[in-house]
Amino acid sequence: MPQDIRDFADLPAPGLARPDDLIEDLGDGLLLRRAREEDIEAIAAFQAVVQADPPDFERYEHIAQWVRQLMDGSHPSARARDFLLVHDTQRELVASSLCLLRHQFAYDGVEVAAGMPELVGTHPDHRHRKLVARQFAEVHRWSDEGGDWMQVIDGIPWYYRQFGYEMAAQRFGGRIVPHADLPKKPVAGLRVRAARPGDEKFIAEAFDHGMQRYRLTCQRDQAFWGFELDGRRAFTTQTRFFRIVETESGEPRAVFNHVPILIENGHTWTPFLEVAAGTSWKPPLMAALHDLREIGTELAVAGECEHAGAGLVLGTDHPAFDVLGHVGKQRRPYAWYIRVADLPGFLLHVAPALEARLAHSIFEGHDGTLSLSFYRTGVRLRFEKGRLMAATPWRPSTEEVGDAAFPDLSFLHLLFGHRSLGELENAFPDVQVKEAALVEALFPKQASFLMATS
């Protein structure tokens, strides 16, 4: 195992605790409290070091810049008090810290408020003391009290399962297209330019049009796109360079982005690409890929990589790959961690989506109940004339095993369209289903797309 050689020496000290900040005295000189603006530099410097990766553990200044923007009041949806820290008052340092970001998602068009724990880190000297677990309990409380129906995290393998999360929505799947396979010539009649203030209306429209193909999505209004184009600090973890494909007369046809700080194995990252409604995909896609080839050439000249290809991390079901055919190499997707604390409440909240699926199936106008077992707990759904009238907690027993049983948190894969019922049955022998047709009608497989940047 590589040695942790991160240098935490000479980092700024956090501010003094105030009574209204303090959440809990954890003992041994450790205070759990909410952050404030006086803590910005201490937390920014801490995160720049604690998030560094082996083997060199080089400080991530782009992380520090992101923390500053999240905390200094210039971000549209985050403030300093969205951060927690464990203050080591004996050594005057940040022992551990994380934050809670807020998002509005949509589940088949139904608005779903969501919380997103982020920037989770603990000083090596303070690990294995359950400091992260205590902070997660606190931000889960914030999130639940704030009306969030779910929480999501993009994080390291396995770790967040211990806090009630399951990796249940695809992340960063797609296709790697080598530099040599990118179009060498521009597309006649189209040009590509940097997005600028004033483009947010088109970007919002193209984004909303594209999101209709997905199960779980982020909602982004014009104000957010305006922040992306003109409000975000340069060189943060979340900085994206947005590009517009347009006709020679200036009519926009597509929007895409690339991430300046992510160059992996000789390719840039493009996590977003959408075309305008009513636009054929191939011409603007080829124009975007040619532009990414030019960007890769510029990066090579700058010495950042050798002829960068394009990492189209758009999700494996993106329409661009129907156009590309077999060009490039598949990139195995990762996944978003998802937590749903109140599953009966969530199912009732998204009832319009479930009812719409029934209405377009052989179960239109369905009457009856569906008992979903999670072995120790369960939920019973009651339908009348195709309407979900109730979703109530239910406890399975030897005498009453229910209509479908899912171990642990595996049902979340079905709920969010990450896996089909057949795929779950193949992966988990203890997925047991009597009412397969009804379950499949309610919870078909469908891709999600969470552009959960903040």
Beta strands, then each sheet from edge to edge (+ up, - down):
strand 1: 22-27
strand 2: 30-34
strand 3: 83-88
strand 4: 93-107
strand 5: 110-122
strand 6: 150-153
strand 7: 166-171
strand 8: 174-177
strand 9: 190-194
strand 10: 216-218
strand 11: 241-247
strand 12: 252-264
strand 13: 267-270
strand 14: 273-275
strand 15: 309-312
strand 16: 329-331
strand 17: 334-339
strand 18: 368-373
strand 19: 378-384
strand 20: 387-393
strand 21: 404-405
strand 22: 432-433
sheet 1: 1+ 2- 3+ 4- 5+ 6+ 17- 7+
sheet 2: 1+ 2- 3+ 4- 10+
sheet 3: 9+ 11- 12+ 13- 15- 8+ 16-
sheet 4: 9+ 11- 12+ 14-
sheet 5: 20+ 19- 18+ 21+ 22-
end
